Amino acid sequence: MKKLVLTGILFSVFINLSAQETVGGRVAKNAKDKTYGKVEQKGDEAVDKTLNKIEEGIGSIFKKKEKKKKGKSDKTNKNSNSSSEPMPSYDPPVTKTDEAGNTDYSAYKDFEFVPAEKIIFFEDFADGSKSRWKAYDNERLNVRNYEGKNWLELNDGGTFFPIALKTLPNDFTLEFDVYTPNKETGTLSVRFIEKAQAGRLEDPNFDISSGLDLSPVSQIPKTGLAQYSVKSDGVVIKSKEGINFYSWQPELDNNYARISLKRTGNKLSAWVNKEKIMDNEEFFLSNKEYYLTFQHDIYFVDAFKMNFSNIRLATGNANPKSDITTKKKFVTQNIFFDVNSDVIRPNSYAILKQIAESIQSIEGNIKIVGHTDSDGKDTDNLILSQKRAESVKRALVNEFGIDANKLTTEGKGESVPLNKNANASEKAQNRRVEFIKL
């Protein structure tokens, strides 16, 4: 009788969940299928054990998550794939350095994602404006400041997208930060919409699109879930679900994530923080041009907010050795610094390594030149750019063993802009470091 009652309960619960067009709903359906498969294959004793465990776990899987008490955040939770290594986390607002000011790059030494070089679009909402963005309901968009950083806050779900960004190149990297202040969050969808539908980007439904869905809170405790799908003429022609990630966990007070995507032709790779969740998967249709939108789907949740910042779209691979050899100069916008500081961010490690290897293989000396955008006073920017150039030299010497006598530094401040510094994208392009062969 126990088996029949519990089976009936499970059937009712899972049928209801399978109707949900969300990651959580699909995962629940898969769990149901696997459970019934086991019932058919196991003997009575094994069935009882399985059902007992499910009975004990139903409440914890589907109940509303309890909030942690203030001051009880767990910064060293382990993911289910490892019992010894700490869970990877979002980069903190202030970079970890030693007493000499050297950045701790350890978290990024095994991270294979490298941002593209040429910035096409950048947004950090530093001016407090939401005017460059449109949503299904613009009243749901607001710029908020959390811990000194501006974010675009989306309330109650829906679609939103950058107005100025048009068709995407065939090869690009896309990065952005997400902040989820509540324990219950919903699903974030990164959607690429075929150009012919660009006139209705705020519409949540499209006939030709490719989308990646991310649910940091799911029915599986302490586990985020992802899925992706490719749609053509209204029909899903490819999909994959049940992709786990662990480093973006609002229920464990890991409220921040850095999402990184890399498109190469029709293929896409994706990372949540430093966890790779897609590896060069066929994702885009051939001979199609795409626009970018974001969708926040809400389900089983009471708090409907997600926040976004540092959205960076770029194209073109860095080739410092070739540029220094042939053009006598390599320019990069991929050496990142703390705001108004000369401290190098740890996610600059990949490009610094490429530059160091290039300098080691080239004869002659190199001048490192720092540049800033036009925000702030001219004199302050001049000093900051000089300090940043010196920080890059110090990193190349201390982290990569470059001979200090081979490097000189100079700061140009805001005196040599590449553009008019008219918006966030242009300012990001001007915040750069040059390596000039002498």
C-alpha positions as CSV (number, residue, x, y, z in Angstrom):
1,M,0.0,0.0,0.0
2,K,2.9,2.3,0.9
3,K,4.3,1.9,-2.6
4,L,1.0,2.6,-4.3
5,V,0.3,5.8,-2.3
6,L,3.7,7.2,-2.7
7,T,3.7,6.4,-6.4
8,G,0.4,8.2,-6.8
9,I,1.8,11.2,-5.0
10,L,4.9,11.3,-7.1
11,F,2.9,10.9,-10.3
12,S,0.7,13.9,-9.4
13,V,3.7,16.1,-8.3
14,F,5.8,15.3,-11.3
15,I,3.0,15.7,-13.9
16,N,2.3,19.2,-12.6
17,L,5.9,20.1,-12.8
18,S,6.4,18.7,-16.2
19,A,3.9,21.2,-17.6
20,Q,6.2,24.1,-16.6
21,E,8.3,25.5,-19.5
22,T,11.3,26.0,-17.2
23,V,14.5,24.3,-16.4
24,G,13.1,23.1,-13.1
25,G,10.0,21.6,-14.7
26,R,12.0,19.6,-17.2
27,V,14.4,18.3,-14.5
28,A,11.5,17.2,-12.4
29,K,10.1,15.3,-15.4
30,N,13.4,13.5,-15.9
31,A,13.5,12.6,-12.2
32,K,10.0,11.1,-12.6
33,D,11.0,9.0,-15.6
34,K,14.1,7.7,-13.8
35,T,12.2,6.8,-10.6
36,Y,9.6,4.8,-12.5
37,G,12.3,3.0,-14.5
38,K,13.9,1.9,-11.2
39,V,10.5,0.7,-9.9
40,E,10.1,-1.6,-12.8
41,Q,13.7,-3.0,-12.5
42,K,14.2,-3.4,-8.8
43,G,12.8,-6.0,-6.3
44,D,10.3,-5.1,-3.6
45,E,13.0,-4.4,-1.0
46,A,15.0,-2.0,-3.3
47,V,11.7,-0.3,-4.2
48,D,10.9,0.3,-0.6
49,K,14.3,1.8,0.0
50,T,14.1,4.0,-3.0
51,L,10.6,5.3,-2.1
52,N,11.5,5.9,1.5
53,K,14.4,8.1,0.4
54,I,12.1,10.0,-2.0
55,E,9.5,10.4,0.7
56,E,12.0,11.9,3.0
57,G,13.4,14.2,0.2
58,I,10.1,15.5,-1.4
59,G,9.7,18.2,1.2
60,S,13.3,19.4,0.8
61,I,13.3,19.4,-3.0
62,F,10.0,21.2,-3.6
63,K,9.4,23.3,-0.5
64,K,10.1,27.0,-0.4
65,K,13.7,27.7,0.5
66,E,14.3,28.9,4.0
67,K,16.4,32.1,4.3
68,K,19.7,31.9,6.1
69,K,20.0,33.9,9.3
70,K,21.9,37.1,9.0
71,G,25.6,36.6,9.6
72,K,25.5,32.9,8.8
73,S,26.7,33.1,5.2
74,D,28.7,30.1,4.0
75,K,31.7,31.2,1.9
76,T,33.3,27.8,1.6
77,N,30.5,25.5,0.5
78,K,31.6,22.6,-1.6
79,N,29.9,21.6,-4.9
80,S,28.7,18.1,-5.4
81,N,31.6,17.2,-7.6
82,S,34.3,17.9,-5.1
83,S,34.7,17.4,-1.3
84,S,38.1,19.1,-1.0
85,E,38.1,22.2,-3.2
86,P,36.2,25.4,-2.2
87,M,33.3,26.5,-4.5
88,P,34.5,29.0,-7.1
89,S,33.1,32.5,-6.5
90,Y,32.5,35.8,-8.2
91,D,35.4,38.2,-8.1
92,P,35.1,40.6,-5.2
93,P,34.7,44.3,-5.7
94,V,38.3,44.9,-4.3
95,T,41.0,42.7,-5.7
96,K,43.1,40.6,-3.4
97,T,46.8,41.7,-3.4
98,D,49.9,41.1,-1.3
99,E,51.7,43.8,0.7
100,A,53.6,44.9,-2.4
101,G,50.5,45.4,-4.4
102,N,50.9,42.2,-6.5
103,T,47.5,40.8,-7.6
104,D,46.6,37.2,-6.7
105,Y,45.9,35.6,-10.1
106,S,45.5,32.0,-8.8
107,A,41.8,31.7,-9.5
108,Y,42.3,32.5,-13.2
109,K,45.4,30.5,-14.0
110,D,43.4,27.6,-15.2
111,F,40.5,29.6,-16.8
112,E,40.5,29.1,-20.5
113,F,38.1,31.9,-21.5
114,V,39.9,34.9,-23.1
115,P,37.8,38.0,-24.0
116,A,38.0,39.2,-27.5
117,E,39.9,42.5,-28.0
118,K,37.8,45.0,-30.1
119,I,35.0,46.3,-28.0
120,I,31.7,46.6,-29.9
121,F,29.4,47.3,-27.0
122,F,30.0,48.0,-23.3
123,E,27.6,49.1,-20.5
124,D,28.2,49.6,-16.8
125,F,25.4,52.1,-16.1
126,A,27.9,54.4,-14.5
127,D,25.9,57.5,-15.4
128,G,22.7,56.1,-13.8
129,S,20.8,56.1,-17.0
130,K,18.6,53.3,-18.4
131,S,17.8,55.2,-21.6
132,R,20.0,52.9,-23.8
133,W,17.8,49.9,-22.9
134,K,14.3,48.9,-23.7
135,A,12.0,46.3,-22.1
136,Y,8.6,44.8,-22.6
137,D,7.6,47.2,-19.8
138,N,10.1,49.9,-19.3
139,E,8.7,50.6,-15.8
140,R,10.3,47.3,-14.7
141,L,13.8,48.7,-15.5
142,N,15.7,50.8,-13.0
143,V,19.3,51.6,-12.2
144,R,20.3,50.8,-8.6
145,N,23.5,51.1,-6.7
146,Y,24.7,48.2,-4.6
147,E,27.9,48.5,-2.6
148,G,29.1,51.4,-4.8
149,K,28.4,49.8,-8.2
150,N,25.5,50.6,-10.5
151,W,23.3,47.8,-11.8
152,L,20.3,47.6,-14.2
153,E,17.6,46.2,-12.0
154,L,14.8,44.2,-13.7
155,N,11.6,43.8,-11.6
156,D,8.9,41.1,-12.1
157,G,10.6,39.4,-15.1
158,G,10.2,40.1,-18.8
159,T,12.4,40.8,-21.8
160,F,15.0,43.6,-22.1
161,F,17.7,44.5,-24.6
162,P,20.2,47.2,-25.6
163,I,18.8,49.6,-28.2
164,A,22.0,50.6,-30.0
165,L,23.4,47.1,-30.4
166,K,22.5,45.7,-33.8
167,T,23.5,42.5,-35.6
168,L,26.2,40.5,-34.0
169,P,29.4,39.3,-35.7
170,N,30.0,35.7,-36.5
171,D,32.8,35.6,-33.9
172,F,32.5,37.4,-30.5
173,T,32.7,37.1,-26.8
174,L,29.9,38.3,-24.5
175,E,30.4,38.8,-20.8
176,F,28.2,40.3,-18.1
177,D,27.8,40.4,-14.3
178,V,24.6,39.2,-12.6
179,Y,23.6,40.1,-9.1
180,T,20.6,38.2,-7.5
181,P,19.9,39.7,-4.1
182,N,17.2,37.2,-3.1
183,K,17.2,33.5,-2.4
184,E,14.6,32.9,-5.1
185,T,15.4,34.2,-8.5
186,G,13.7,32.6,-11.5
187,T,15.5,31.8,-14.8
188,L,17.7,34.1,-16.9
189,S,17.7,33.4,-20.6
190,V,20.3,34.8,-23.0
191,R,18.6,34.9,-26.4
192,F,19.9,35.4,-29.9
193,I,17.1,36.4,-32.2
194,E,17.2,36.2,-36.0
195,K,17.4,39.6,-37.6
196,A,14.0,39.5,-39.4
197,Q,12.3,39.6,-36.0
198,A,14.3,42.6,-34.8
199,G,11.3,44.8,-34.8
200,R,9.7,43.0,-31.8
201,L,12.7,42.2,-29.6
202,E,10.6,42.7,-26.4
203,D,8.3,39.8,-27.5
204,P,9.2,36.7,-25.5
205,N,8.4,34.3,-28.3
206,F,10.3,34.0,-31.6
207,D,10.2,31.6,-34.5
208,I,14.0,31.6,-35.1
209,S,16.2,31.9,-32.1
210,S,18.9,30.3,-30.0
211,G,18.7,30.6,-26.2
212,L,20.7,29.6,-23.1
213,D,18.7,29.4,-19.9
214,L,20.3,29.7,-16.4
215,S,18.5,28.9,-13.2
216,P,20.7,29.5,-10.1
217,V,18.1,28.0,-7.8
218,S,16.4,24.7,-8.8
219,Q,14.6,21.8,-7.4
220,I,17.9,20.2,-6.7
221,P,19.4,21.7,-3.5
222,K,22.6,23.6,-3.9
223,T,22.7,23.1,-7.7
224,G,22.1,25.5,-10.5
225,L,20.7,24.2,-13.8
226,A,21.2,25.3,-17.4
227,Q,19.7,24.3,-20.7
228,Y,19.9,25.5,-24.3
229,S,17.7,25.2,-27.4
230,V,17.9,26.1,-31.0
231,K,14.6,27.0,-32.8
232,S,13.9,27.2,-36.6
233,D,10.5,28.1,-38.1
234,G,8.9,27.7,-34.7
235,V,10.3,24.2,-34.1
236,V,13.0,23.3,-31.6
237,I,15.6,21.4,-33.7
238,K,18.2,21.0,-31.0
239,S,18.2,21.2,-27.2
240,K,20.1,20.0,-24.2
241,E,19.0,20.2,-20.6
242,G,20.1,19.2,-17.1
243,I,23.5,21.0,-17.2
244,N,24.6,21.6,-13.6
245,F,26.6,24.5,-12.2
246,Y,27.4,25.3,-8.6
247,S,29.2,28.6,-8.2
248,W,26.1,30.9,-8.6
249,Q,24.1,29.9,-5.6
250,P,21.8,32.6,-4.0
251,E,20.6,30.0,-1.5
252,L,24.2,29.7,-0.2
253,D,24.8,33.5,-0.4
254,N,26.7,33.3,-3.6
255,N,24.7,36.1,-5.2
256,Y,27.0,37.2,-7.9
257,A,28.0,35.6,-11.2
258,R,30.1,36.4,-14.2
259,I,28.6,34.9,-17.4
260,S,31.0,34.5,-20.3
261,L,30.0,33.3,-23.8
262,K,32.2,32.7,-26.8
263,R,30.9,32.4,-30.3
264,T,33.0,30.9,-33.1
265,G,31.0,30.6,-36.3
266,N,27.9,28.6,-35.5
267,K,29.3,27.2,-32.2
268,L,29.0,28.5,-28.7
269,S,31.0,27.9,-25.5
270,A,29.7,29.2,-22.1
271,W,30.9,29.7,-18.5
272,V,29.1,30.5,-15.2
273,N,31.9,32.2,-13.3
274,K,34.7,29.8,-14.2
275,E,32.6,26.7,-14.7
276,K,32.3,25.6,-18.3
277,I,28.7,24.6,-19.1
278,M,28.9,24.5,-22.9
279,D,31.9,23.4,-25.0
280,N,31.8,24.5,-28.6
281,E,28.2,23.3,-29.1
282,E,26.3,23.9,-32.4
283,F,24.1,26.8,-31.4
284,F,23.5,29.2,-34.3
285,L,21.9,28.5,-37.7
286,S,24.0,29.0,-40.8
287,N,23.5,32.2,-42.9
288,K,21.5,33.9,-40.2
289,E,22.1,37.3,-38.5
290,Y,21.3,37.6,-34.8
291,Y,20.3,40.3,-32.3
292,L,20.8,40.0,-28.5
293,T,18.0,40.0,-25.9
294,F,17.7,38.9,-22.3
295,Q,14.7,37.3,-20.7
296,H,13.9,36.8,-17.0
297,D,11.3,34.1,-16.4
298,I,9.8,33.8,-12.9
299,Y,8.3,30.7,-11.4
300,F,7.8,29.4,-7.9
301,V,9.3,32.6,-6.5
302,D,8.3,35.6,-4.3
303,A,11.1,38.0,-5.2
304,F,11.3,39.0,-8.8
305,K,14.6,40.9,-9.2
306,M,17.8,40.4,-11.2
307,N,20.5,43.0,-11.7
308,F,23.0,43.3,-14.6
309,S,26.2,45.3,-15.2
310,N,29.6,45.3,-17.0
311,I,28.0,44.0,-20.2
312,R,30.9,43.6,-22.7
313,L,30.6,42.4,-26.3
314,A,33.9,42.2,-28.3
315,T,35.3,40.6,-31.4
316,G,38.8,39.8,-32.7
317,N,41.5,37.7,-31.1
318,A,44.6,39.2,-29.4
319,N,47.9,38.6,-31.2
320,P,50.5,40.6,-29.3
321,K,53.5,39.0,-30.8
322,S,52.4,39.6,-34.4
323,D,51.3,43.2,-33.7
324,I,54.5,44.1,-31.8
325,T,56.6,42.5,-34.6
326,T,54.8,43.9,-37.6
327,K,53.1,47.1,-36.4
328,K,55.6,47.9,-33.6
329,K,52.6,48.2,-31.2
330,F,50.0,46.1,-29.5
331,V,47.0,47.7,-27.9
332,T,44.7,46.0,-25.4
333,Q,41.5,46.8,-23.5
334,N,41.7,43.5,-21.7
335,I,43.9,44.5,-18.8
336,F,41.3,45.5,-16.2
337,F,41.8,47.6,-13.0
338,D,39.8,48.2,-9.9
339,V,37.8,51.5,-10.3
340,N,40.0,54.6,-10.0
341,S,42.9,52.3,-9.0
342,D,46.1,50.9,-10.4
343,V,45.4,47.5,-9.0
344,I,45.1,44.9,-11.8
345,R,42.0,42.7,-11.7
346,P,42.8,38.9,-11.7
347,N,40.7,38.2,-14.8
348,S,43.5,40.1,-16.7
349,Y,45.8,37.0,-16.3
350,A,45.2,35.4,-19.7
351,I,46.2,38.5,-21.7
352,L,49.1,39.3,-19.5
353,K,50.4,35.8,-20.0
354,Q,50.1,36.2,-23.8
355,I,51.9,39.5,-23.7
356,A,54.7,38.2,-21.4
357,E,55.3,35.2,-23.8
358,S,55.4,37.6,-26.7
359,I,57.9,40.0,-25.1
360,Q,60.1,37.0,-24.1
361,S,60.4,36.0,-27.7
362,I,61.1,39.4,-29.1
363,E,64.5,41.2,-29.1
364,G,64.6,44.8,-28.0
365,N,62.9,46.9,-25.3
366,I,59.2,47.6,-24.8
367,K,57.5,50.8,-23.6
368,I,54.2,50.3,-21.7
369,V,51.8,53.2,-22.1
370,G,48.6,53.7,-20.0
371,H,45.5,55.5,-21.2
372,T,42.3,56.5,-19.4
373,D,38.9,57.8,-20.4
374,S,37.9,61.4,-19.8
375,D,36.0,61.0,-16.5
376,G,37.6,62.9,-13.7
377,K,40.3,65.6,-13.7
378,D,43.0,65.6,-16.4
379,T,45.8,65.7,-13.8
380,D,44.3,62.8,-11.9
381,N,44.0,60.7,-15.0
382,L,47.6,61.4,-16.0
383,I,48.8,60.2,-12.7
384,L,46.5,57.1,-12.7
385,S,47.6,56.1,-16.2
386,Q,51.2,56.3,-15.2
387,K,50.6,54.2,-12.1
388,R,48.6,51.6,-14.2
389,A,51.5,51.3,-16.6
390,E,53.9,50.7,-13.7
391,S,51.5,48.1,-12.3
392,V,51.5,46.2,-15.7
393,K,55.3,46.3,-15.7
394,R,55.4,45.0,-12.1
395,A,53.1,42.1,-13.1
396,L,55.2,41.2,-16.1
397,V,58.3,41.2,-14.0
398,N,57.0,39.5,-10.8
399,E,54.4,37.1,-12.2
400,F,56.1,36.2,-15.5
401,G,59.8,36.8,-15.0
402,I,60.3,39.5,-17.7
403,D,63.6,41.4,-17.3
404,A,62.7,44.7,-15.7
405,N,65.5,46.4,-17.8
406,K,63.6,45.5,-20.9
407,L,60.5,47.6,-19.9
408,T,59.8,51.3,-19.5
409,T,56.6,53.0,-18.7
410,E,54.6,56.1,-19.5
411,G,51.2,57.6,-18.8
412,K,49.1,59.6,-21.3
413,G,46.0,60.0,-19.2
414,E,43.0,61.1,-21.4
415,S,45.2,63.1,-23.8
416,V,45.1,60.6,-26.7
417,P,41.4,59.4,-27.0
418,L,40.3,57.0,-29.7
419,N,36.9,58.7,-29.9
420,K,34.8,61.3,-28.2
421,N,34.2,59.5,-24.8
422,A,30.5,60.0,-25.5
423,N,29.2,56.8,-23.9
424,A,30.2,53.8,-21.9
425,S,31.4,51.8,-24.9
426,E,33.7,54.6,-26.1
427,K,35.0,55.1,-22.6
428,A,35.8,51.4,-22.3
429,Q,37.7,51.6,-25.6
430,N,39.8,54.5,-24.3
431,R,40.8,52.6,-21.1
432,R,43.7,50.8,-22.7
433,V,47.3,49.8,-22.4
434,E,49.8,49.9,-25.3
435,F,53.0,48.0,-25.8
436,I,55.4,49.8,-28.1
437,K,58.6,48.3,-29.5
438,L,61.5,50.7,-29.1
